[in-house]
């Protein structure tokens, strides 16, 4: 099984690394980072780089596609090199997945039309523009399409997908070995739980936060 994690300039690091840390434990799986060009690809702040060892053309038919989000996705929404690859890879993939605003790229490629999907809470309305039914759920399965909400939810998505592929016991083993047992010091991880003033502040800044 081959897992392809897509990279592009100004992606969000945890969007890619979270699913990687879960899915790399699939027995016999090969996990590759892919981009238009090989070499280091910088995250949104420029402070971290992941290395794409293969180009999109080098990986035409992965079994699992993982598309992270991040401010850089706005510059990819009309990038036919990437969108075309997503469509071609999706034609033969077993699972096509995204984290955060990566679902907007899947939607722009026409892969989520008429489907339920999630994204970062600030981007849910944008999904509607592509004929997608947005939901605020943390992880959404719709057929072979799996979308995760914002950033940290990519870990949940990877773990849930691991369970679907390798079974619950294997997924629980990975959860235990990675000690994934969230106990956040605050309960403000969604707009429904966060102080209203804080959520409103970020809604007002939405245009800049998603770029």
Phi and psi restraints in degrees (value plus and minus 20) as a CYANA .aco file:
   2 UNK   PHI    -132.5   -92.5
   2 UNK   PSI     108.9   148.9
   3 UNK   PHI    -131.9   -91.9
   3 UNK   PSI     101.9   141.9
   4 UNK   PHI    -129.6   -89.6
   4 UNK   PSI      99.6   139.6
   5 UNK   PHI    -124.8   -84.8
   5 UNK   PSI      99.0   139.0
   6 UNK   PHI    -101.0   -61.0
   6 UNK   PSI     118.5   158.5
   7 UNK   PHI    -141.8  -101.8
   7 UNK   PSI     126.3   166.3
   8 UNK   PHI    -171.0  -131.0
   8 UNK   PSI     139.1   179.1
   9 UNK   PHI     -76.1   -36.1
   9 UNK   PSI     113.2   153.2
  10 UNK   PHI      49.8    89.8
  10 UNK   PSI      15.8    55.8
  11 UNK   PHI     -96.1   -56.1
  11 UNK   PSI     144.3   184.3
  12 UNK   PHI    -111.9   -71.9
  12 UNK   PSI     104.5   144.5
  13 UNK   PHI     -74.6   -34.6
  13 UNK   PSI     -70.9   -30.9
  14 UNK   PHI     -86.3   -46.3
  14 UNK   PSI     -46.5    -6.5
  15 UNK   PHI     -77.6   -37.6
  15 UNK   PSI     -56.1   -16.1
  16 UNK   PHI    -110.9   -70.9
  16 UNK   PSI     -63.5   -23.5
  17 UNK   PHI     -93.7   -53.7
  17 UNK   PSI     -55.2   -15.2
  18 UNK   PHI     -77.4   -37.4
  18 UNK   PSI     -77.4   -37.4
  19 UNK   PHI     -81.3   -41.3
  19 UNK   PSI     -56.8   -16.8
  20 UNK   PHI     -77.1   -37.1
  20 UNK   PSI     -65.6   -25.6
  21 UNK   PHI     -83.9   -43.9
  21 UNK   PSI     -47.6    -7.6
  22 UNK   PHI    -105.2   -65.2
  22 UNK   PSI     -70.0   -30.0
  23 UNK   PHI     -95.6   -55.6
  23 UNK   PSI     -39.6     0.4
  24 UNK   PHI     -84.6   -44.6
  24 UNK   PSI     -34.7     5.3
  25 UNK   PHI    -109.9   -69.9
  25 UNK   PSI     -13.2    26.8
  26 UNK   PHI     -88.8   -48.8
  26 UNK   PSI     107.4   147.4
  27 UNK   PHI     -78.0   -38.0
  27 UNK   PSI     106.9   146.9
  28 UNK   PHI      55.8    95.8
  28 UNK   PSI     -13.0    27.0
  29 UNK   PHI    -105.6   -65.6
  29 UNK   PSI     127.0   167.0
  30 UNK   PHI    -130.9   -90.9
  30 UNK   PSI     101.6   141.6
  31 UNK   PHI    -126.3   -86.3
  31 UNK   PSI     105.6   145.6
  32 UNK   PHI    -147.4  -107.4
  32 UNK   PSI     123.5   163.5
  33 UNK   PHI    -116.6   -76.6
  33 UNK   PSI     108.5   148.5
  34 UNK   PHI    -146.0  -106.0
  34 UNK   PSI     130.3   170.3
  35 UNK   PHI    -174.2  -134.2
  35 UNK   PSI     156.2   196.2
  36 UNK   PHI     -80.0   -40.0
  36 UNK   PSI     -56.3   -16.3
  37 UNK   PHI    -150.0  -110.0
  37 UNK   PSI     129.9   169.9
  38 UNK   PHI     -93.6   -53.6
  38 UNK   PSI     141.1   181.1
  39 UNK   PHI      95.8   135.8
  39 UNK   PSI    -197.8  -157.8
  40 UNK   PHI     -88.9   -48.9
  40 UNK   PSI     120.8   160.8
  41 UNK   PHI    -144.4  -104.4
  41 UNK   PSI     104.7   144.7
  42 UNK   PHI    -105.9   -65.9
  42 UNK   PSI     125.4   165.4
  43 UNK   PHI     -97.3   -57.3
  43 UNK   PSI    -195.0  -155.0
  44 UNK   PHI     -81.9   -41.9
  44 UNK   PSI     -50.9   -10.9
  45 UNK   PHI    -113.3   -73.3
  45 UNK   PSI     -29.6    10.4
  46 UNK   PHI      60.0   100.0
  46 UNK   PSI     -17.3    22.7
  47 UNK   PHI    -110.0   -70.0
  47 UNK   PSI     -36.8     3.2
  48 UNK   PHI    -150.4  -110.4
  48 UNK   PSI     120.8   160.8
  49 UNK   PHI    -147.1  -107.1
  49 UNK   PSI     116.1   156.1
  50 UNK   PHI    -125.1   -85.1
  50 UNK   PSI     129.1   169.1
  51 UNK   PHI    -119.7   -79.7
  51 UNK   PSI     102.6   142.6
  52 UNK   PHI    -105.3   -65.3
  52 UNK   PSI      90.6   130.6
  53 UNK   PHI    -102.7   -62.7
  53 UNK   PSI     -35.6     4.4
  54 UNK   PHI    -157.5  -117.5
  54 UNK   PSI     132.0   172.0
  55 UNK   PHI    -104.6   -64.6
  55 UNK   PSI     146.5   186.5
  56 UNK   PHI     -76.8   -36.8
  56 UNK   PSI     -60.9   -20.9
  57 UNK   PHI     -85.1   -45.1
  57 UNK   PSI     -46.6    -6.6
  58 UNK   PHI     -92.9   -52.9
  58 UNK   PSI     -38.7     1.3
  59 UNK   PHI    -147.2  -107.2
  59 UNK   PSI      55.7    95.7
  60 UNK   PHI     -98.4   -58.4
  60 UNK   PSI     -44.2    -4.2
  61 UNK   PHI    -158.2  -118.2
  61 UNK   PSI      40.9    80.9
  62 UNK   PHI     -89.5   -49.5
  62 UNK   PSI     134.3   174.3
  63 UNK   PHI     -97.4   -57.4
  63 UNK   PSI     -54.6   -14.6
  64 UNK   PHI    -148.5  -108.5
  64 UNK   PSI     109.8   149.8
  65 UNK   PHI    -130.5   -90.5
  65 UNK   PSI     109.9   149.9
  66 UNK   PHI    -142.5  -102.5
  66 UNK   PSI     101.4   141.4
  67 UNK   PHI    -134.7   -94.7
  67 UNK   PSI      90.7   130.7
  68 UNK   PHI     -96.5   -56.5
  68 UNK   PSI     150.6   190.6
  69 UNK   PHI    -130.4   -90.4
  69 UNK   PSI    -179.4  -139.4
  70 UNK   PHI     113.1   153.1
  70 UNK   PSI     143.3   183.3
  71 UNK   PHI     -74.6   -34.6
  71 UNK   PSI     -49.6    -9.6
  72 UNK   PHI     -87.4   -47.4
  72 UNK   PSI     -34.2     5.8
  73 UNK   PHI     -85.9   -45.9
  73 UNK   PSI     -45.0    -5.0
  74 UNK   PHI     -82.7   -42.7
  74 UNK   PSI     -52.2   -12.2
  75 UNK   PHI    -100.0   -60.0
  75 UNK   PSI     -24.5    15.5
  76 UNK   PHI    -125.8   -85.8
  76 UNK   PSI     -22.7    17.3
  77 UNK   PHI     -86.0   -46.0
  77 UNK   PSI     -41.4    -1.4
  78 UNK   PHI    -142.2  -102.2
  78 UNK   PSI       2.5    42.5
  79 UNK   PHI    -105.0   -65.0
  79 UNK   PSI      77.5   117.5
  80 UNK   PHI     -87.4   -47.4
  80 UNK   PSI     -44.6    -4.6
  81 UNK   PHI     -81.0   -41.0
  81 UNK   PSI     -62.8   -22.8
  82 UNK   PHI     -98.6   -58.6
  82 UNK   PSI     -68.1   -28.1
  83 UNK   PHI     -82.8   -42.8
  83 UNK   PSI     -59.7   -19.7
  84 UNK   PHI     -83.9   -43.9
  84 UNK   PSI     -60.1   -20.1
  85 UNK   PHI     -84.6   -44.6
  85 UNK   PSI     -60.7   -20.7
  86 UNK   PHI     -79.6   -39.6
  86 UNK   PSI     -62.8   -22.8
  87 UNK   PHI     -84.5   -44.5
  87 UNK   PSI     -63.3   -23.3
  88 UNK   PHI     -87.7   -47.7
  88 UNK   PSI     -63.8   -23.8
  89 UNK   PHI     -85.1   -45.1
  89 UNK   PSI     -58.5   -18.5
  90 UNK   PHI     -85.1   -45.1
  90 UNK   PSI     -47.6    -7.6
  91 UNK   PHI     -81.1   -41.1
  91 UNK   PSI     -46.7    -6.7
  92 UNK   PHI    -142.6  -102.6
  92 UNK   PSI     -21.9    18.1
  93 UNK   PHI     -90.8   -50.8
  93 UNK   PSI     134.2   174.2
  94 UNK   PHI    -105.5   -65.5
  94 UNK   PSI     -58.2   -18.2
  95 UNK   PHI    -156.2  -116.2
  95 UNK   PSI     114.9   154.9
  96 UNK   PHI    -141.2  -101.2
  96 UNK   PSI     100.6   140.6
  97 UNK   PHI    -151.9  -111.9
  97 UNK   PSI     145.0   185.0
  98 UNK   PHI    -170.5  -130.5
  98 UNK   PSI     141.4   181.4
  99 UNK   PHI    -149.1  -109.1
  99 UNK   PSI     117.0   157.0
 100 UNK   PHI      37.9    77.9
 100 UNK   PSI    -153.8  -113.8
 101 UNK   PHI     -95.6   -55.6
 101 UNK   PSI     -17.3    22.7
 102 UNK   PHI     -79.2   -39.2
 102 UNK   PSI     -46.0    -6.0
 103 UNK   PHI     -85.1   -45.1
 103 UNK   PSI     -45.3    -5.3
 104 UNK   PHI     -87.0   -47.0
 104 UNK   PSI     -53.4   -13.4
 105 UNK   PHI     -90.1   -50.1
 105 UNK   PSI     -60.4   -20.4
 106 UNK   PHI     -82.1   -42.1
 106 UNK   PSI     -60.3   -20.3
 107 UNK   PHI     -85.8   -45.8
 107 UNK   PSI     -62.0   -22.0
 108 UNK   PHI     -84.0   -44.0
 108 UNK   PSI     -48.4    -8.4
 109 UNK   PHI    -100.4   -60.4
 109 UNK   PSI     -23.5    16.5
 110 UNK   PHI      63.0   103.0
 110 UNK   PSI      -2.0    38.0
 111 UNK   PHI    -111.3   -71.3
 111 UNK   PSI     -34.7     5.3
 112 UNK   PHI    -132.2   -92.2
 112 UNK   PSI     -11.5    28.5
 113 UNK   PHI     -77.1   -37.1
 113 UNK   PSI     107.3   147.3
 114 UNK   PHI      56.4    96.4
 114 UNK   PSI     -14.6    25.4
 115 UNK   PHI    -126.3   -86.3
 115 UNK   PSI     141.8   181.8
 116 UNK   PHI    -105.1   -65.1
 116 UNK   PSI     118.9   158.9
 117 UNK   PHI    -177.5  -137.5
 117 UNK   PSI     143.4   183.4
 118 UNK   PHI    -145.4  -105.4
 118 UNK   PSI     155.6   195.6
 119 UNK   PHI    -185.9  -145.9
 119 UNK   PSI    -194.2  -154.2
 120 UNK   PHI     -78.4   -38.4
 120 UNK   PSI     123.6   163.6
 121 UNK   PHI     -80.2   -40.2
 121 UNK   PSI     -46.1    -6.1
 122 UNK   PHI     -97.5   -57.5
 122 UNK   PSI     -31.6     8.4
 123 UNK   PHI    -129.7   -89.7
 123 UNK   PSI     -19.3    20.7
 124 UNK   PHI     -79.4   -39.4
 124 UNK   PSI     -59.7   -19.7
 125 UNK   PHI     -83.9   -43.9
 125 UNK   PSI     -51.2   -11.2
 126 UNK   PHI     -86.6   -46.6
 126 UNK   PSI     -51.7   -11.7
 127 UNK   PHI     -78.4   -38.4
 127 UNK   PSI     -55.9   -15.9
 128 UNK   PHI     -78.9   -38.9
 128 UNK   PSI     -52.8   -12.8
 129 UNK   PHI     -84.0   -44.0
 129 UNK   PSI     -38.3     1.7
 130 UNK   PHI    -124.8   -84.8
 130 UNK   PSI      -5.6    34.4
 131 UNK   PHI      54.3    94.3
 131 UNK   PSI       7.5    47.5
 132 UNK   PHI    -124.5   -84.5
 132 UNK   PSI     124.4   164.4
 133 UNK   PHI    -109.5   -69.5
 133 UNK   PSI      84.2   124.2
 134 UNK   PHI     -97.1   -57.1
 134 UNK   PSI     127.8   167.8
 135 UNK   PHI    -160.8  -120.8
 135 UNK   PSI     126.5   166.5
 136 UNK   PHI    -105.0   -65.0
 136 UNK   PSI     -10.8    29.2
 137 UNK   PHI     -83.3   -43.3
 137 UNK   PSI     134.2   174.2
 138 UNK   PHI     -93.3   -53.3
 138 UNK   PSI     -61.5   -21.5
 139 UNK   PHI    -156.3  -116.3
 139 UNK   PSI     111.4   151.4
 140 UNK   PHI    -144.0  -104.0
 140 UNK   PSI     103.9   143.9
 141 UNK   PHI    -121.2   -81.2
 141 UNK   PSI     107.5   147.5
 142 UNK   PHI    -159.0  -119.0
 142 UNK   PSI      76.7   116.7
 143 UNK   PHI      45.0    85.0
 143 UNK   PSI    -151.0  -111.0
 144 UNK   PHI    -108.4   -68.4
 144 UNK   PSI     -17.0    23.0
 145 UNK   PHI    -116.2   -76.2
 145 UNK   PSI     108.3   148.3
 146 UNK   PHI    -147.7  -107.7
 146 UNK   PSI      98.8   138.8
 147 UNK   PHI    -139.3   -99.3
 147 UNK   PSI     124.7   164.7
 148 UNK   PHI    -138.3   -98.3
 148 UNK   PSI     131.7   171.7
 149 UNK   PHI     -92.8   -52.8
 149 UNK   PSI    -170.1  -130.1
 150 UNK   PHI     -91.2   -51.2
 150 UNK   PSI     113.7   153.7
 151 UNK   PHI      22.7    62.7
 151 UNK   PSI    -105.9   -65.9
 152 UNK   PHI     -84.3   -44.3
 152 UNK   PSI     -41.8    -1.8
 153 UNK   PHI     -88.4   -48.4
 153 UNK   PSI     -33.3     6.7
 154 UNK   PHI     -82.6   -42.6
 154 UNK   PSI     -48.6    -8.6
 155 UNK   PHI     -85.9   -45.9
 155 UNK   PSI     -65.0   -25.0
 156 UNK   PHI     -82.1   -42.1
 156 UNK   PSI     -61.9   -21.9
 157 UNK   PHI     -82.4   -42.4
 157 UNK   PSI     -66.0   -26.0
 158 UNK   PHI     -82.0   -42.0
 158 UNK   PSI     -60.1   -20.1
 159 UNK   PHI     -88.7   -48.7
 159 UNK   PSI     -61.2   -21.2
 160 UNK   PHI     -84.4   -44.4
 160 UNK   PSI     -61.1   -21.1
 161 UNK   PHI     -88.5   -48.5
 161 UNK   PSI     -57.2   -17.2
 162 UNK   PHI     -77.9   -37.9
 162 UNK   PSI     -61.9   -21.9
 163 UNK   PHI     -84.4   -44.4
 163 UNK   PSI     -59.9   -19.9
 164 UNK   PHI     -83.9   -43.9
 164 UNK   PSI     -57.4   -17.4
 165 UNK   PHI    -105.6   -65.6
 165 UNK   PSI     -67.6   -27.6
 166 UNK   PHI    -126.0   -86.0
 166 UNK   PSI     -25.1    14.9
 167 UNK   PHI      81.1   121.1
 167 UNK   PSI     135.7   175.7
 168 UNK   PHI     -82.2   -42.2
 168 UNK   PSI     -60.5   -20.5
 169 UNK   PHI     -83.8   -43.8
 169 UNK   PSI     -61.7   -21.7
 170 UNK   PHI     -84.8   -44.8
 170 UNK   PSI     -62.8   -22.8
 171 UNK   PHI     -82.4   -42.4
 171 UNK   PSI     -61.0   -21.0
 172 UNK   PHI     -85.8   -45.8
 172 UNK   PSI     -54.3   -14.3
 173 UNK   PHI     -83.7   -43.7
 173 UNK   PSI     -62.4   -22.4
 174 UNK   PHI     -85.7   -45.7
 174 UNK   PSI     -61.5   -21.5
 175 UNK   PHI     -79.3   -39.3
 175 UNK   PSI     -61.3   -21.3
 176 UNK   PHI     -88.5   -48.5
 176 UNK   PSI     -65.5   -25.5
 177 UNK   PHI     -88.2   -48.2
 177 UNK   PSI     -50.3   -10.3
 178 UNK   PHI    -108.3   -68.3
 178 UNK   PSI     -22.6    17.4
 179 UNK   PHI      30.6    70.6
 179 UNK   PSI      26.7    66.7
 180 UNK   PHI    -102.7   -62.7
 180 UNK   PSI      74.5   114.5
 181 UNK   PHI    -160.6  -120.6
 181 UNK   PSI      51.1    91.1
 182 UNK   PHI     -78.1   -38.1
 182 UNK   PSI     109.9   149.9
 183 UNK   PHI    -160.1  -120.1
 183 UNK   PSI      50.4    90.4
 184 UNK   PHI     -84.8   -44.8
 184 UNK   PSI     127.6   167.6
 185 UNK   PHI     -95.2   -55.2
 185 UNK   PSI     -31.9     8.1
 186 UNK   PHI    -150.0  -110.0
 186 UNK   PSI     141.1   181.1
 187 UNK   PHI    -139.3   -99.3
 187 UNK   PSI      39.1    79.1
 188 UNK   PHI    -148.7  -108.7
 188 UNK   PSI      13.3    53.3
 189 UNK   PHI    -105.1   -65.1
 189 UNK   PSI     -18.1    21.9
 190 UNK   PHI    -165.5  -125.5
 190 UNK   PSI     138.5   178.5
 191 UNK   PHI     -83.6   -43.6
 191 UNK   PSI     -41.2    -1.2
 192 UNK   PHI     -94.7   -54.7
 192 UNK   PSI     -44.2    -4.2
 193 UNK   PHI    -124.2   -84.2
 193 UNK   PSI     -48.7    -8.7
 194 UNK   PHI     -89.8   -49.8
 194 UNK   PSI     136.7   176.7
 195 UNK   PHI     -74.4   -34.4
 195 UNK   PSI     115.3   155.3
 196 UNK   PHI     -76.2   -36.2
 196 UNK   PSI     -59.2   -19.2
 197 UNK   PHI     -83.6   -43.6
 197 UNK   PSI     -55.4   -15.4
 198 UNK   PHI     -89.4   -49.4
 198 UNK   PSI     -65.3   -25.3
 199 UNK   PHI     -82.4   -42.4
 199 UNK   PSI     -60.6   -20.6
 200 UNK   PHI     -84.8   -44.8
 200 UNK   PSI     -56.6   -16.6
 201 UNK   PHI     -80.2   -40.2
 201 UNK   PSI     -64.4   -24.4
 202 UNK   PHI     -93.7   -53.7
 202 UNK   PSI     -51.4   -11.4
 203 UNK   PHI     -82.3   -42.3
 203 UNK   PSI     -59.4   -19.4
 204 UNK   PHI     -86.3   -46.3
 204 UNK   PSI     -47.1    -7.1
 205 UNK   PHI    -120.3   -80.3
 205 UNK   PSI      -9.3    30.7
 206 UNK   PHI     -71.1   -31.1
 206 UNK   PSI     -66.3   -26.3
 207 UNK   PHI     -80.5   -40.5
 207 UNK   PSI     -56.8   -16.8
 208 UNK   PHI    -103.0   -63.0
 208 UNK   PSI     -51.6   -11.6
 209 UNK   PHI     -90.3   -50.3
 209 UNK   PSI     -48.8    -8.8
 210 UNK   PHI    -113.1   -73.1
 210 UNK   PSI     -12.3    27.7
